[in-house]
Amino acid sequence: MQPIESIDHAIRVVGISGSLREGSYSRLAVNLALQGAGEVGAQTQLIDLREYDLIFSSGKLGDDAPPGVLRLRHEVSAAHGIILGTPEYHGSFSGVLKNALDLMGFHEFEGKMVGLVGVAGGKMGAVHALDGLRAVGRALHAWVIPEQVSIPQAWRLFDDEGSLKDAALEERVKEVGRQVARFAFLHHSHQARQFLEAWETAPENPGGN
């Protein structure tokens, strides 16, 4: 896999796991996606919400928010790409992840590339949870990549080392991370900005009406 050739900056991808459980399959899935991002040259960080001591969102927090909230906002706002991972609970994504998202906003997500991975204990997988996260991404003006991975019966599919027993499925999870990193690079590259500036300032088509 060829690394990203970044000219003027490094691409940073963070992953947020929406589970506080020890040995969380969501955390394992996010870690695999981050490995994929790292394979193409991105700097990566796992945001483990157990370490942030987050309060419940009241919708009124500003710059005087608790240190854990400010830390979360800072680390996500510094990223070019974000991977969100969640278990599916009662047909939706976890309350832990929803609360973390509610403590952030446009400043952290707008214009960022977002990738989604989900796990479930049942055979149906985490499709409903991922649909909900995709709607949240749109609401926050993020670019949610089309590729996503739902892992059904996760308790059967992960080994003791945190890898997936199905090599093709593990490759798909890693590809989510790779795509987040690649699209983030394209979105922020100097060449892409030059193209957009040229396109936006181009003269009107002389053959037009």
N, C-alpha and C positions, 0 to 999 in steps of 0.2 A: 504494500500500500504506500503510495507516494505521499510524503508530508505536504502540508500547506506551505507554499512559498510566500510568506508574509513580508511585504516590503517595508512598511512603515509602522507596524504594530503587531502584537501577538493577539491571537484570538483566545478568549477566555470563555469556557463553558462550565456552568455550575449545574449540579443535579440536586433536586429536592425530593426527598422521600417522604411520602405522606403516611408514614407508619412509625409508631414509637416502640413497637414490639421488638424484644430481643430476638435476633435471628430473622428479622423481617425479610420476606421474599421481595417486597417492594424495594427495599434498600439494595438487595442483591441485584435486582433488575436495573436499577438506576446506576449502580456501579459498573455493570456490564456496558451500558450505553455510554458512560463516561470513558470506559476503556476504548470504545470505538472512536470517540472524539479525540482521545489522546493519540490513537494510531495515525491520524492524519495531521498531527502537529499542534493540536489545541492544548492550552493549559486547562487543567480540569480541577474541580473541587466538589466534593460531596458535602452538601449541607444537611447535617443530621439534626433534625429539629429537637431531639432530646437534649441537645447541648445549649439551647437558646432560652429556655425558661420563659416561653412566650405567655403573655396574658391573653385573655379572651378579648377579641376586638369589640370596641364600643362604637366604632365609626367616628371617633372624635380625637384620635391620637395625632399629635403634631410632632414638632422637633423635641418636645419634652417627653417622648415615649421612653419606656424602660430600656436599659442597655441592650438586652437581648433583641428587642425589636429593631433598634437602631443598627445593631450589628447585622441582622438579617437583611435589612433594607440596603445597607452599604454593600454587602457582598453580592447581592443580586443586581443592584444597579451598576456595579463594576463589570458585570458579565456582558458578553456579546450574544451568548446563546444560553438557553435554560432547558433542562430536561426535567419534566415533572413525572414522578412515579407514584402510583397509588394502588391500594387494594380496593376492590369493589365491595362496598357495604350497602346492603338494602337498595341495590340498583343505582348507586351513585358513588362518587369518590369520597374519601374519608373526611370526617369533620376536622381532623388535625390539619390536613392540607388546606381545607377551606378557610380555617381560621388564619393560617399563615398567609394565604393569598389576600384575605380581607385586611391584614395588617400592612399590606403593600398597595401599590396602585400603578398609575401610568408611568411615574418616574422610573420604576423598576422594570416595567415590561414593555412599554410602548416602543415599537420598532425592532424588538428583539426577536430572534428565531427561537421557537419553542418546539420541543419534541416530547412525545407522550409514550409512556409505557405503563401497563397495568397488570395486576395479578389478581387471581381469584381462586377460591377453594373448589368451586364447582366447575362443571364441564362447559358452561356458557361463557366463561371468561369475564373480562372486565370491560366489555364494549360500552355498556351504559355509562360507566365511570369515565371512560375516555371521551365519550360524546359530551359529557358535562364539562370536562376540562377544556375541550375544544371551544365550547361556547364561552367559557371564562376568558380564554385567550383572545377571542375576537373582541370581547367587551373591553379588554385592556389594550386593544390596538396592537397586539403582538402578531407575528407571522407564525402560525402553527403549521409545521410542515405536514404534507399529506401522509407520509409514512408514520405508522404507529404500530405498536405491538401489544396484543392482549395475550396473557399467559394463563390458560385454564389449568385447574388442578395443580397449582404451583408446588404444592407439598410433594407431588410425585416427580416433578421435573428438575428440581435443583439437587445437586449432589452436596456432599459435606464440605466441599471446597468453594461453594458459592457459584459454581458453573452450571450451565444447563446441560442435561444429559442429551438433549436433542441439538446436535451441532448446527443444523439449519436454522432452528429457532434462535439459538444464541447469536448466530450471524445476523439475523434480522434485528435483534435488540441492539447489537453493536452498530448496525447500519443507521439506526435512528440517531445515535450520537455522531456518526460520521457526517450525516446530512446536515444536522444542526451546525456543526463546525464549518462545513463547506459553504453552506448558504450564508452563515454569519460572515465568513471571510469575503464572499462576493459582495455582500451588502455593505461592507465597510471598507472594501479595497479602494485604493487611490484611483485605479483605472475605472472602476465602476462609478465612482463619484464624478470623474472627468466626463464619462459618457453621459451620465444623467444631466450634468450641467450643460454639455453641448446640445443635448436633445431639447432641454427646456429653453435654451436661448437661440435655437435654430430659427432662421427666417421663415415666414409663412411660405407655403407651397405656391410658387408663381402661377401654376396651372389651376389653382383652386378657384372657387367662386369669389 
